[in-house]
Amino acid sequence: MTINFILLVLGAYLLGSVPAAYLAARWSRGIDIRQHGSTNVGASNVLATVSRRWAIPVIVFDLVKGMVVVYIAQLIGLEVYQQVTIGIAAIIGHNWPVFLRFSGGRGLLTTVGVVFVLAPWLALIMAAFAYAWAPFRQLALGTLCALILLPILSWFLSEPLGIERALPLTLGFSAMLLLVVIRRLTAPKTSLTASVSTPQLIINRLFFDRDIREREAWLRRKPKRKARGG
């Protein structure tokens, strides 16, 4: 069982590392999505910079790669803490993919996929709470709030099932929140980074997932032009 667990952790990371958003942008428009729009390697940036037709399969793939690894772990009878660890490995793969020199997306869809298999009711609550902020164009803030609520709800809703299940789920969901926070704060620098003070940059990245407060200006940024050789 130990070897199965190790192999699944490795497989989850590699599957998570497959950059669907990057590939969709390359295949459809021949661009590096890390240089366009929000620069995020995720479905939302594909929607903004490529098209809805390409964003849909990216959404499905990023969700499924989080779901399938945890589902396989359940099928072979791994413990809850092992299932959680495998799910986290897939999220880490998405955020820091080996195929893109460890510069990936935010892992939100993959996180939802993992949570959906571990605790379907919590995934639905999380998604509903996050998208309730969409009409206000504050989806990043809503997502952060949903992720903060996730371990709290997990503890109180899973506690009747026993500490053996409640504790690993709560700790795992706390780790997933931490991964999102770390990824937002350590996103690659952009041409606008220097124009913002460090405290403001931290606030912007943490709550709005961008370097500046103005959403439209952020999404319409032009990619950096490479200097010509002499």
Secondary structure, DSSP 8 states (H G I E B T S, - for coil): -HHHHHHHHHHHHHHHH--HHHHHHHHHH---GGGSTT--SSHHHHHHHT-HHHHHHHHHHHHHHHHHHHHHHHHTT--HHHHHHHHHHHHHHHHS-GGGTT-----HHHHHHHHHHH-HHHHHHHHHHHHTTGGGT-HHHHHHHHHHHHHHHHHHHHGGG-HHHHHHHHHHHHHHHHHHHHHHHT----TTGGGS-HHHHHHIIIIISSSSS-HHHHHT----------
